[in-house]
């Protein structure tokens, strides 16, 4: 029987196809496994890279960031870990072809949001308590905003009050010139009656000089009156904007104060015509005086040249009577309108307090014997210097919990004036103050922070005064004493506004001094919490010394700083935090920069892999893996 072998060949071909299929399936599965292995290798290698976080940042601030000098450093370190996985690949042989880092997200990017994320992540597990609850946050926010608006409104109105008092000084000067003219005129009349020609000429020259001052004094008065009116209109436009952040009660008070100024300027308009008429009167009197002086000279010459008979007696009285009668045509006119202030001393005390709050504030509020640090920031690029080009710093009412937690974190990890005496670490002593003020030197930060605390307390104190009818009545009583019974009645209301503003400022000085001494001050005061009477206010203006109060309830100095941070622009705060971190670490590690600290690192790795179950395939194949990791 003849054998052909077709079945054998057919079965061999089938077996070959099945084997090829199995190998292809196995290679496909191995390739998928290799890709998975390489991804695990890349992720693990990047985890190892990120494990090299900066120890100083973690120990001091509980912040995880990867410091690096450049992408090449990250790539080199990644390759060291990645190659170890490739050497132990087993069924997944591959060789590294290339590794590239990027993009690398720095902590200074995106408005500093990544720093805040790390802070919030850490604070979730901390043991701490807030100065006020989340439910109180919106009320506190609005209270601080309103205090700032009220303080600014008081400052603007205070500027108008200063101009009103300067206007009264201009009117007083005009009246003083008129009084001097009256005295000189009366002296001149007596001299003419006594036939004292030389004395009259000397008095006349003085009188002409005084008359010549009137036009300039009237012009200066007119300029000040016009400036006050323009300033008042401009101020009201600004105040209308500030009113949006006030409660209806405070808006009504601001409107009422504006009406008081309007009443004052209206009354001043009535007396302006009388004052401006002084210029023409002065010119008339000046011409008259000069003419009379010439007549007096003629009489004196005539008497000197008299050569009559010995029996004939010269009647000098008859010669001087026409001169005197002519001089009696001089019009003496004092201002009939009310003007000026009566108690200059008390007025000066109020002005002293305003000047003290502007100049030498630290000497006024710091405890006696306090040593102020003169430490400066390290001179190197700061993260905050480029903050304006990144992120968004828009202020909204959203995110109160995050704001509260961030300000609480700042209180825990950054020292302030009261901590500096006990903390002997090097570097900036007043770090919380830097977060508030961002000055380059400790003393400047402390001074600016004191000024901001003063402004907040001044606004809150003024809100209390405006809501207390008793204190408003006391302010009007003091204003009436300063203006006097003969003063312009609407000026009393204007000065009352000034008194309330200065009273709030004086109380704020006591408040800030109490805080710097380690005491406590309530955010919103009651009558029982008030420290400074008007008598004590005037004494403060007289001797320039403020006493601290025995504050035992309310917020501490650190709490007020956290309150300022809570109400501040959060992007700005984040960058200032990075400034302080960089300054502190940089003193131990020169050259340290937050701009070299990565929050997220991404890597792209490519490897050439060999086929194991399909040797006939053409050459190795390429696998590309992307990995990313952030703290």
Secondary structure, DSSP 8 states (H G I E B T S, - for coil): -----HHHHHHHHHHHHHHHHHHHHHHHHHHHHHHHHHHHHHHHHHHHHHT---HHHHHHH----EE-S-HHHHHHHHHHHHHHHHHT-TTS-EEEEEEEEEEEEETTSGGGHHHHHHHHHHHTT-----SS-HHHHHHHHHHHHHHHHHHHHHHHHHHHHHHHHHHHHHHHHHHHHHHHHHHHHHHHHHHHHTT-HHHHHHHHHHHHHHHHHHHHHHHHHHHHHHHHHHHHHHHHHHHHHHGGGS-HHHHHHHHHHHHHHHHHHHHHHHHHHHHHHHHHHHHHHHHHHHHHHHHHHHHHHHHHT----TT----HHHHHHHHHHHHTT-------S--S-S-HHHHHHHHHHHHHHHSSHHHHHS-TT------B--SS--GGGGGGGSS-----S--HHHHHHHHHHHHHHS--HHHHTT---SS-S-HHHHHHH--SBHHHHHHHHHHHHHHHHHHHHHHHHHT-HHHHHHHHHHHHHHH-TTS-HHHHHHHHHHHHHHHHHHHHHHHHHHHHTT--B-SS--GGG----HHHHHHHHHH---------SSB-HHHHHHHHHHTS-HHHHHHHHHHHHHHHHHHHSTT--GGGEEEEEEEEEEEEE--SS-TTSSS-EEEEEEEEEE-
